Amino acid sequence: MVPPCKVGDDVYCLAGSNGNKIEKDECIGYYIKPEQRNLITEVRVVSAKGNYGTYGVIGESFFLTREEAEKALKGADK
């Protein structure tokens, strides 16, 4: 099983009331579906605001680079 990022890595999410800004968070773990033991489905983060336990799917609600998050933000603006 290969995680999408390492614990401690920065991840980026679309934040704000309309998902109109990018927030940098920190990966603190992973969620693995019990029925799919070899599949990491989400990353767990501590948010920039200090909230622990937020989960998100890489490529959907969380992104590994700021550039990927910016592309998603531009796509959301359409």
Residue pairs with C-beta under 8 A, 6 or more apart in sequence:
1 32
1 38
1 39
1 40
3 30
3 40
3 43
4 40
4 43
4 58
4 64
5 11
5 27
5 43
5 58
5 64
6 27
7 27
7 28
7 29
8 26
8 27
8 28
9 26
9 27
9 64
10 24
10 25
10 26
10 27
11 24
11 25
11 26
11 27
11 43
11 45
11 56
11 58
11 62
11 63
11 64
12 22
12 23
12 24
12 25
12 62
12 63
12 64
12 65
12 66
12 68
12 69
13 22
13 23
13 25
13 45
13 56
13 61
13 62
13 63
13 69
14 20
14 21
14 22
14 23
14 61
14 69
14 72
14 73
14 76
15 21
15 22
15 23
19 73
19 76
20 73
20 76
20 77
21 73
22 66
22 69
22 70
22 73
23 47
23 48
24 48
24 66
25 45
25 46
25 47
25 48
25 54
25 62
26 45
26 46
27 43
27 44
27 45
28 44
28 45
28 46
28 52
29 43
29 44
30 40
30 42
30 43
30 44
31 40
31 41
31 42
31 43
31 44
31 55
32 38
32 39
32 40
32 41
33 39
33 41
41 57
42 55
42 56
42 57
42 58
43 55
43 56
43 58
43 62
44 53
44 54
44 55
45 54
45 55
45 56
45 62
46 52
46 54
47 54
56 62
58 64
59 68
63 69
63 72
